[in-house]
Amino acid sequence: MTGAARLAAASLSVASLIAATPARSQQPIRFQEAVAQAVRAAAAVDLAALRVKEAEARAGQARAALLPGLSGSAFDSDRTFNLKSLGISFPTIPGSGGLPDLQGPVESVDARVRATATVLDLSSLLRVRAAGQGVRASQADREVAAELAAENAAIAYLRAARAQALVGARVGDARIAAELLELAEARQQAGTAPAIDTTRARTELVAAQGALLVARNQADRALIELARALGADPASPPALADTLSESLGDSPAPAEPATATAFALERRPELGAERAVRARARAERSAISAERLPRLDASVDWGVSGADWAEAFPTHQYGLAVTVPLLDGFRRESRLAEQSSQVRESEVRERDLHDRIAAEVRAALLDVTSGRDQLGVAEERLRLAEEELSQARDRFVNGVAGNIEIINAQSSLVRARDAAIDARFTIGASRVAAAHAAGVARALR
């Protein structure tokens, strides 16, 4: 194959790689829309919502102990029985055969309605309150799940945007490599450059093509991960409407550390969840203590009974029952000790959570500042790398140097492009982390 033919084949290969774009069946989604969709549709949020329903059902079960109960029964019996089974000996009248052992049948009918109600039970009332605190804890956990889903979707979107930015960078690298190969081929044909320059240029082009293929694969995988974070079908991942920029990840989170910490301590749902857990443990402890108090129950039983339904007549029973617990083998004291330990555990967890939130806020703000500084350096590095490549190309065209300088300059440009992309990703990821630390990840835009 001649040099011209090889150049044409290389140019065609680069053009086909650059033109290749994966098919997308969905409308492009914006960053803010992706966050909102994750809050609505992520599996973790759905599971947390179901746990809230479970807690509400448990609260209903606890409330049932204080509500009246109503039951009904009816029977119609025809019974025979053995006198000897009663353990009673009946005297025998002289001259008679005595009572036969088998007696009956005896007919009996009965139908009645029974109502019961708890008049006073402080322990059950406190358990209802404890169940209510359990509902609030589950609701706070749902808020925690929503915040995490928003953060995961935001990071997944940023990774996908970063991967697509790298694809764009690799496309630019491949174009530059193709142009340099064309230039080296022309100089070789003119007899002003050795064949080694063309070989080097072709090697760089092949390397750029391989890097572009890898970048495209990583971009497709990032979109699949984004679909998972959004609760969407991975078989048809969404396209991105926003590119990787410094504006992604904006939120209401304050930028000053002390203000941001106070802001976070008011809004982090984990704190609300922990407080509800502690309130539930305290209510359970109070309910156990209240088991020592008397309990008062009322009952009403009304119905009809008789030998048959025609001769049945009304009967009733009204009652009040007082139950006074005396001793349960000290089981109650052990349960009280267990609940007291749970209260103290919750207090320790809340103190640790306060410290962790403050640390997360300050670390995220430091990362945002560092990312901006890195971006400034990366942009200056990119500008210098582009100048270096331009100057090296001019030196090669004028025959002052071989294309090894161009190849080195191109490598510097590749690294500078990647550094700029990484710096923008760092800024976005740090802003997302700051929003999560402040408890406003769902407000990311």
C-alpha positions as CSV (number, residue, x, y, z in Angstrom):
1,M,0.0,0.0,0.0
2,T,1.4,3.4,-1.0
3,G,1.8,6.3,1.5
4,A,-1.1,8.1,0.0
5,A,-3.3,5.0,0.3
6,R,-2.3,4.5,3.9
7,L,-3.1,8.1,4.6
8,A,-6.5,7.9,3.0
9,A,-7.3,4.7,5.0
10,A,-6.2,6.4,8.2
11,S,-8.3,9.5,7.5
12,L,-11.3,7.3,6.7
13,S,-10.8,5.4,10.0
14,V,-10.6,8.5,12.0
15,A,-13.6,10.0,10.3
16,S,-15.7,6.9,10.9
17,L,-14.7,6.9,14.6
18,I,-15.5,10.6,15.0
19,A,-18.9,10.3,13.3
20,A,-20.0,7.2,15.3
21,T,-22.6,8.1,17.8
22,P,-24.7,5.7,19.9
23,A,-28.4,5.7,19.3
24,R,-30.5,7.3,22.1
25,S,-34.2,6.4,22.4
26,Q,-35.0,9.0,25.2
27,Q,-35.1,12.7,25.3
28,P,-32.0,14.4,26.7
29,I,-32.4,15.0,30.5
30,R,-31.0,18.0,32.3
31,F,-29.0,17.8,35.5
32,Q,-31.8,19.3,37.7
33,E,-34.4,16.9,36.1
34,A,-32.2,13.9,36.8
35,V,-32.0,14.8,40.5
36,A,-35.8,15.3,40.7
37,Q,-36.4,12.0,38.9
38,A,-34.1,10.1,41.2
39,V,-36.0,11.5,44.2
40,R,-39.3,10.2,42.7
41,A,-38.3,6.9,41.2
42,A,-35.1,5.5,42.9
43,A,-35.6,2.1,44.4
44,A,-34.2,3.2,47.8
45,V,-36.8,5.9,48.0
46,D,-39.6,3.5,47.2
47,L,-38.4,1.1,49.8
48,A,-38.2,3.9,52.4
49,A,-41.8,4.9,51.6
50,L,-42.9,1.3,52.1
51,R,-41.2,1.2,55.5
52,V,-43.2,4.3,56.5
53,K,-46.4,2.4,55.6
54,E,-45.1,-0.5,57.8
55,A,-44.5,1.9,60.7
56,E,-48.0,3.4,60.3
57,A,-49.5,-0.1,60.3
58,R,-47.6,-0.9,63.6
59,A,-49.0,2.3,65.1
60,G,-52.4,1.1,64.2
61,Q,-51.8,-2.2,65.9
62,A,-50.7,-0.4,69.1
63,R,-53.7,1.9,68.9
64,A,-56.0,-1.2,68.8
65,A,-55.3,-1.9,72.4
66,L,-57.2,1.2,73.5
67,L,-60.2,0.7,71.2
68,P,-63.4,-1.3,72.0
69,G,-63.7,-4.9,70.8
70,L,-66.9,-6.5,69.7
71,S,-67.6,-10.2,69.1
72,G,-70.6,-12.5,68.6
73,S,-71.3,-16.1,69.0
74,A,-74.2,-18.6,68.6
75,F,-74.6,-22.3,69.0
76,D,-77.3,-25.0,69.0
77,S,-76.2,-28.2,70.7
78,D,-77.8,-31.6,71.2
79,R,-75.7,-33.5,73.7
80,T,-75.6,-36.9,75.5
81,F,-73.2,-37.7,78.3
82,N,-72.1,-40.5,80.6
83,L,-73.0,-40.1,84.3
84,K,-69.9,-42.0,85.4
85,S,-67.7,-39.4,83.6
86,L,-69.0,-36.8,86.1
87,G,-67.6,-38.7,89.0
88,I,-70.9,-38.5,90.9
89,S,-72.7,-41.6,92.4
90,F,-76.4,-41.2,92.5
91,P,-78.4,-43.3,95.2
92,T,-80.5,-46.1,93.9
93,I,-84.1,-46.2,95.0
94,P,-85.1,-49.7,96.2
95,G,-87.1,-51.7,93.7
96,S,-85.8,-49.5,90.8
97,G,-83.0,-50.1,88.3
98,G,-81.4,-46.7,89.0
99,L,-80.5,-44.1,86.5
100,P,-79.0,-45.3,83.3
101,D,-75.4,-44.3,82.6
102,L,-76.3,-42.7,79.3
103,Q,-78.3,-39.6,79.7
104,G,-79.7,-37.2,77.0
105,P,-79.9,-35.9,74.6
106,V,-80.0,-32.5,76.2
107,E,-80.8,-29.6,73.8
108,S,-79.3,-26.2,74.4
109,V,-79.2,-23.0,72.3
110,D,-77.3,-19.7,73.0
111,A,-76.6,-16.6,71.0
112,R,-74.9,-13.5,72.4
113,V,-72.8,-10.4,71.7
114,R,-69.8,-9.4,73.8
115,A,-68.2,-6.0,74.0
116,T,-65.0,-5.1,75.8
117,A,-63.3,-1.8,76.3
118,T,-60.2,-0.6,78.0
119,V,-61.2,2.1,80.5
120,L,-57.7,2.9,81.8
121,D,-54.4,1.5,80.6
122,L,-51.5,4.1,80.7
123,S,-49.0,1.6,79.4
124,S,-50.9,1.0,76.2
125,L,-51.4,4.8,75.7
126,L,-47.6,5.3,76.0
127,R,-47.0,2.5,73.5
128,V,-49.2,4.3,71.0
129,R,-47.0,7.4,71.5
130,A,-43.9,5.3,70.9
131,A,-45.4,3.9,67.7
132,G,-46.1,7.4,66.6
133,Q,-42.4,8.3,67.1
134,G,-41.6,5.2,65.1
135,V,-43.6,6.6,62.2
136,R,-41.8,9.9,62.5
137,A,-38.4,8.0,62.5
138,S,-39.4,6.2,59.3
139,Q,-40.5,9.4,57.6
140,A,-37.1,10.9,58.5
141,D,-35.4,7.8,57.0
142,R,-37.4,8.4,53.8
143,E,-36.0,11.9,53.7
144,V,-32.5,10.5,54.2
145,A,-33.1,8.1,51.3
146,A,-34.3,10.9,49.1
147,E,-31.2,13.0,49.9
148,L,-28.9,10.0,49.1
149,A,-30.8,9.3,45.9
150,A,-30.4,12.9,44.8
151,E,-26.7,12.9,45.6
152,N,-26.1,9.6,43.8
153,A,-28.0,10.8,40.7
154,A,-26.1,14.1,40.7
155,I,-22.7,12.3,40.9
156,A,-23.8,9.8,38.2
157,Y,-24.8,12.7,35.9
158,L,-21.4,14.4,36.5
159,R,-19.5,11.2,35.8
160,A,-21.5,10.7,32.6
161,A,-20.8,14.4,31.6
162,R,-17.1,13.9,32.4
163,A,-17.0,10.7,30.3
164,Q,-18.6,12.6,27.4
165,A,-16.2,15.5,27.8
166,L,-13.3,13.0,27.6
167,V,-14.8,11.6,24.4
168,G,-14.8,15.1,23.0
169,A,-11.2,15.5,24.0
170,R,-10.2,12.2,22.4
171,V,-12.0,13.2,19.2
172,G,-9.9,16.3,19.2
173,D,-6.7,14.3,19.8
174,A,-7.6,12.0,16.9
175,R,-8.1,14.9,14.6
176,I,-4.8,16.5,15.5
177,A,-3.1,13.1,15.1
178,A,-4.6,12.7,11.6
179,E,-3.5,16.2,10.6
180,L,0.0,15.6,11.8
181,L,0.1,12.3,9.9
182,E,-0.9,14.1,6.8
183,L,1.8,16.7,7.4
184,A,4.4,14.1,8.0
185,E,3.4,12.2,4.8
186,A,3.6,15.3,2.8
187,R,7.1,16.2,4.1
188,Q,8.3,12.7,3.5
189,Q,7.1,12.7,-0.1
190,A,8.8,16.1,-0.6
191,G,12.0,14.6,0.8
192,T,12.3,17.0,3.6
193,A,11.5,14.6,6.5
194,P,12.6,11.0,7.2
195,A,10.3,8.0,7.2
196,I,10.6,7.8,11.0
197,D,8.5,11.0,11.3
198,T,5.7,9.4,9.4
199,T,5.9,6.2,11.5
200,R,5.8,8.2,14.7
201,A,2.8,10.2,13.4
202,R,1.0,7.0,12.4
203,T,1.7,5.5,15.9
204,E,0.2,8.5,17.6
205,L,-2.9,8.3,15.3
206,V,-3.4,4.6,16.2
207,A,-3.0,5.4,19.9
208,A,-5.5,8.3,19.6
209,Q,-8.0,5.9,17.9
210,G,-7.6,3.4,20.7
211,A,-8.0,6.0,23.4
212,L,-11.2,7.3,21.6
213,L,-12.7,3.8,21.6
214,V,-12.0,3.4,25.4
215,A,-13.5,6.8,26.1
216,R,-16.7,5.9,24.2
217,N,-17.0,2.7,26.1
218,Q,-16.6,4.5,29.4
219,A,-19.2,7.1,28.3
220,D,-21.7,4.4,27.5
221,R,-21.1,2.6,30.8
222,A,-21.5,5.9,32.7
223,L,-24.9,6.4,31.0
224,I,-26.0,3.0,32.2
225,E,-25.0,3.8,35.7
226,L,-26.9,7.1,35.4
227,A,-30.0,5.1,34.3
228,R,-29.6,2.9,37.4
229,A,-29.4,5.9,39.7
230,L,-32.5,7.4,38.2
231,G,-34.5,4.2,38.5
232,A,-34.8,4.0,34.7
233,D,-34.3,1.1,32.3
234,P,-30.5,0.5,31.7
235,A,-31.4,-0.9,28.3
236,S,-32.3,2.7,27.1
237,P,-30.1,5.1,29.1
238,P,-30.9,8.8,28.8
239,A,-28.9,11.3,26.9
240,L,-27.4,14.4,28.6
241,A,-28.8,17.8,28.0
242,D,-26.1,19.5,30.1
243,T,-22.3,19.4,29.5
244,L,-19.7,19.3,32.2
245,S,-19.4,22.9,33.4
246,E,-18.6,24.9,36.5
247,S,-22.3,25.8,36.9
248,L,-23.5,22.2,37.6
249,G,-24.2,21.4,41.2
250,D,-25.5,24.8,42.3
251,S,-27.7,24.7,45.5
252,P,-28.9,26.8,48.4
253,A,-26.0,25.6,50.6
254,P,-24.1,28.5,52.2
255,A,-20.5,29.0,51.2
256,E,-19.2,30.1,54.6
257,P,-18.3,27.2,56.9
258,A,-19.9,28.4,60.2
259,T,-23.1,29.4,58.4
260,A,-23.2,26.2,56.4
261,T,-22.7,24.1,59.5
262,A,-25.6,25.8,61.3
263,F,-27.7,25.5,58.1
264,A,-26.9,21.8,57.9
265,L,-27.7,21.1,61.6
266,E,-31.2,22.5,61.0
267,R,-31.9,20.5,57.8
268,R,-30.1,17.2,57.8
269,P,-32.8,14.5,58.1
270,E,-30.5,12.1,59.9
271,L,-30.7,14.3,63.0
272,G,-34.5,14.2,62.9
273,A,-34.5,10.4,62.4
274,E,-32.1,10.0,65.4
275,R,-34.2,12.2,67.6
276,A,-37.3,10.3,66.7
277,V,-35.6,7.0,67.5
278,R,-34.6,8.3,71.0
279,A,-38.1,9.6,71.6
280,R,-39.5,6.2,70.7
281,A,-37.1,4.5,73.2
282,R,-38.1,6.9,75.9
283,A,-41.8,6.3,75.3
284,E,-41.2,2.5,75.4
285,R,-39.3,2.9,78.7
286,S,-42.2,4.9,80.1
287,A,-44.7,2.3,78.8
288,I,-42.8,-0.4,80.6
289,S,-42.8,1.5,83.8
290,A,-46.5,2.1,83.5
291,E,-47.1,-1.6,83.4
292,R,-46.8,-1.5,87.2
293,L,-50.0,0.5,87.4
294,P,-53.5,-1.1,87.7
295,R,-55.4,-1.6,84.5
296,L,-59.2,-1.2,84.3
297,D,-61.3,-3.0,81.7
298,A,-65.1,-3.1,81.1
299,S,-67.1,-5.8,79.5
300,V,-70.8,-6.3,78.4
301,D,-72.3,-9.7,77.5
302,W,-75.9,-9.8,76.2
303,G,-77.7,-12.7,74.5
304,V,-80.4,-15.3,74.6
305,S,-80.3,-18.9,75.8
306,G,-82.6,-21.8,76.4
307,A,-83.5,-25.3,75.5
308,D,-84.6,-24.2,72.0
309,W,-84.9,-21.0,70.1
310,A,-88.6,-20.7,70.8
311,E,-88.2,-20.8,74.6
312,A,-84.9,-18.8,74.7
313,F,-84.9,-15.6,76.8
314,P,-82.5,-12.8,77.3
315,T,-79.5,-13.0,79.7
316,H,-76.7,-10.6,80.3
317,Q,-73.5,-9.9,82.2
318,Y,-71.9,-6.6,83.0
319,G,-68.5,-6.4,84.5
320,L,-65.5,-4.3,85.5
321,A,-62.1,-5.9,85.9
322,V,-59.1,-4.4,87.7
323,T,-55.7,-6.0,87.0
324,V,-52.9,-5.3,89.3
325,P,-49.4,-6.6,88.3
326,L,-47.4,-7.8,91.2
327,L,-44.3,-9.7,90.1
328,D,-43.1,-10.9,86.7
329,G,-39.8,-12.4,87.6
330,F,-38.0,-9.0,87.3
331,R,-38.4,-9.2,83.5
332,R,-39.8,-5.7,83.6
333,E,-36.7,-4.3,85.2
334,S,-34.5,-5.9,82.6
335,R,-36.6,-4.4,79.8
336,L,-36.3,-1.0,81.4
337,A,-32.5,-1.3,81.5
338,E,-32.5,-2.3,77.9
339,Q,-34.5,0.8,76.9
340,S,-32.4,3.0,79.0
341,S,-29.3,1.7,77.2
342,Q,-31.0,2.4,73.8
343,V,-31.7,6.0,74.9
344,R,-28.0,6.5,75.8
345,E,-26.9,4.9,72.6
346,S,-29.1,7.4,70.7
347,E,-27.5,10.3,72.6
348,V,-24.0,9.1,71.6
349,R,-25.0,8.7,68.0
350,E,-26.5,12.2,67.8
351,R,-23.3,13.8,69.3
352,D,-21.3,11.8,66.7
353,L,-23.7,12.9,64.0
354,H,-23.3,16.5,64.9
355,D,-19.5,16.2,64.6
356,R,-19.7,14.3,61.3
357,I,-22.0,16.8,59.7
358,A,-19.7,19.7,60.7
359,A,-16.7,17.7,59.3
360,E,-18.6,16.9,56.0
361,V,-19.6,20.5,55.5
362,R,-16.1,21.9,56.0
363,A,-14.5,19.2,53.9
364,A,-16.9,19.7,51.0
365,L,-16.3,23.5,51.1
366,L,-12.5,23.0,51.1
367,D,-12.9,20.7,48.1
368,V,-14.9,23.3,46.2
369,T,-12.2,25.9,46.8
370,S,-9.5,23.5,45.8
371,G,-11.4,22.5,42.7
372,R,-11.7,26.1,41.6
373,D,-7.9,26.6,42.1
374,Q,-7.2,23.4,40.2
375,L,-9.4,24.6,37.3
376,G,-7.5,27.9,37.1
377,V,-4.2,26.1,36.9
378,A,-5.6,23.6,34.4
379,E,-6.9,26.3,32.1
380,E,-3.5,28.0,32.1
381,R,-1.8,24.7,31.5
382,L,-4.2,24.0,28.6
383,R,-3.5,27.4,27.0
384,L,0.3,26.8,27.2
385,A,0.0,23.3,25.8
386,E,-1.9,24.6,22.8
387,E,0.8,27.3,22.2
388,E,3.5,24.6,22.6
389,L,1.7,22.4,19.9
390,S,1.4,25.4,17.6
391,Q,5.0,26.3,17.9
392,A,6.2,22.7,17.5
393,R,4.1,22.4,14.3
394,D,5.6,25.6,12.9
395,R,9.2,24.3,13.7
396,F,8.4,21.0,12.0
397,V,6.9,22.7,8.9
398,N,9.9,24.9,8.5
399,G,12.2,22.0,8.9
400,V,13.9,23.3,12.1
401,A,13.0,20.1,14.1
402,G,11.5,16.6,13.7
403,N,8.0,15.7,14.7
404,I,9.2,14.3,18.0
405,E,8.6,17.8,19.4
406,I,5.0,17.8,18.0
407,I,4.4,14.4,19.6
408,N,5.6,15.6,22.9
409,A,3.5,18.8,22.6
410,Q,0.5,16.7,21.7
411,S,1.0,14.5,24.8
412,S,1.1,17.6,26.9
413,L,-2.1,18.8,25.3
414,V,-3.8,15.5,26.1
415,R,-2.8,15.7,29.7
416,A,-3.8,19.4,29.9
417,R,-7.2,18.6,28.5
418,D,-7.8,15.8,31.0
419,A,-6.6,18.0,33.9
420,A,-9.2,20.7,32.9
421,I,-12.0,18.1,32.6
422,D,-11.0,16.6,36.0
423,A,-10.9,20.0,37.6
424,R,-14.5,20.8,36.4
425,F,-15.7,17.4,37.6
426,T,-14.0,18.0,41.0
427,I,-15.8,21.3,41.4
428,G,-19.2,19.7,40.5
429,A,-18.7,16.7,42.7
430,S,-17.6,19.0,45.6
431,R,-20.7,21.2,45.2
432,V,-22.9,18.1,45.2
433,A,-21.1,16.9,48.4
434,A,-21.6,20.3,50.0
435,A,-25.3,20.2,49.1
436,H,-25.7,16.8,50.7
437,A,-23.7,17.8,53.8
438,A,-26.1,20.8,54.1
439,G,-29.2,18.6,53.7
440,V,-30.3,20.2,50.4
441,A,-29.2,17.7,47.8
442,R,-32.8,17.5,46.4
443,A,-32.5,21.2,45.5
444,L,-29.4,20.7,43.3
445,R,-29.6,22.4,39.9
